[in-house]
């Protein structure tokens, strides 16, 4: 968070940590001036009663779209897909296997339609991803 949001600046002394996303929602709902950060998968499912109850407790902030003139956007999948919502992060897979096996099979599965539907079901942005497989060694 320090690098992606604060551009290397230190965190304020007012910053507090939470155990998980649900704890962030509870904290923000309790303290009027608090701001929290959670993944869009916690508030994206309009059919999930738990997620709807979260949205009753908090207010979603709009963030300035850098490529749109004077526009502020919510963290909806459409805004993320169109590049309008700026607070996104990539997802990386780390495969630790000495041969092509289950790990590389899973990575291969995830780049095609059925695998991408898993991301969609989790309210993460499904996108056709390029996976690079690199050999590396880890010293302990």
N, C-alpha and C positions, 0 to 999 in steps of 0.2 A: 504494500500500500504506500509505503514511504516513497518508493521510486516512481510508481505509476501515477499517483495523485499529487503528491507534494513535490515532485521533481527533485528529490534528494534532501529536501528541508526536513528538520527534525519534527517529530510529533509534538503537539501542544501538551502542556501539563494537565489540561482538562480532559485528555483522551482516556477513555476507560475501555477495557477489553471485556468481552462476553464469551461465555462457554460455547455458544452455538447461535445459529440464526434465530431460533425461537427466543433465546435470551435477549438478543438484540431488539427484537420486536417488543418484548415485555418492557425492557429498559426505556425504549423510546416512547412507549405508550404511557409510562409512568412519569417521565420528566418532560415537561412542556417544551423546553428549548433544546432537547437532545436531538441529534442527528445520528442515524445508524446506516450501516451498509450491509445489505444481504444480497444473495443471488436472486435473479428474476425467477428462478424455478420455485421460490418460496411464495410468490404472489401471482404467478402467471396462469394458474388453472382456475377458471371461473366456475368449474363444476365441483371443486373441492371445498367442502364446508369449512375445513380448518383454515384454508387459505383465505376464504371469504371473511372468516372471523378475524384474521390478522389485519385485513384491509379495513375492517371496522375500527380497529384500535389505532391505526397509524394513518398518516397522509403521505402519499407518494410524492416525492419532490420531482419537479421537472428540471432537467439539466440543459444548459445551452448547447444547441447544435452548432458546432463550429463551421460547418459548411452551409448552413442555412442562415439567411439574414434575419436576425432578431427573433429567431424561433427557439422555443424551449420544448423539450420532448420528454415523455415518460419512458420508462424502461420496458417497452413492449417489444415483442419479437420482431414485429414489422419495422420498428425504428432501428433496432439492432441490425437486422438484415440489410437495411438500406444505408447503413453507416451513419445514421443521424444521431444515435445515442453513443456518446463517446466513452463511457466507462465500461469497456469490455476487456476480456482477457482471453488469450488462447488456451487451448487444452492440449497437453502433451502426453504421449504414451511412452513409457520407458519399458522396454522389453529386456528382460534379463534371462536369456536362454542361449545356450551354446549351439543350438541347431534350430532350424525352422520347425516350430511346434505349435503348441496352443496359443502362445502369446502373439506370434506373427499371424496365426490364423484368425485370432480375434481382431487384430488391427486391420487385417484385410477385410473381414466381415463388416467392420464399422464404416468403411468408406463407401459401401454400396447401399442400395435403397433400404433393405430391411434393417441394416445397422443404423442408418440415419434416422429411421423411425423411432429407434430407442431414444435418441437425443430429443426428438420432437415430443415424445411421450413424457420426457422429464422436463419439458418446457425449457430446453436449451436449444440454441439455434442450430438446426440441422444444416449442414453445409458439406459439400463434397470437399474432403480434405486431402491434401498431399501428405503422405507419410514418408519420411525419410528414415531408412534403417541404416544405422551407423554402428560399426564395431567399436567397442570401447572396453576398457578394463578399469575395475575399481579396486584400489588398494585399501586394505583395512588396517 
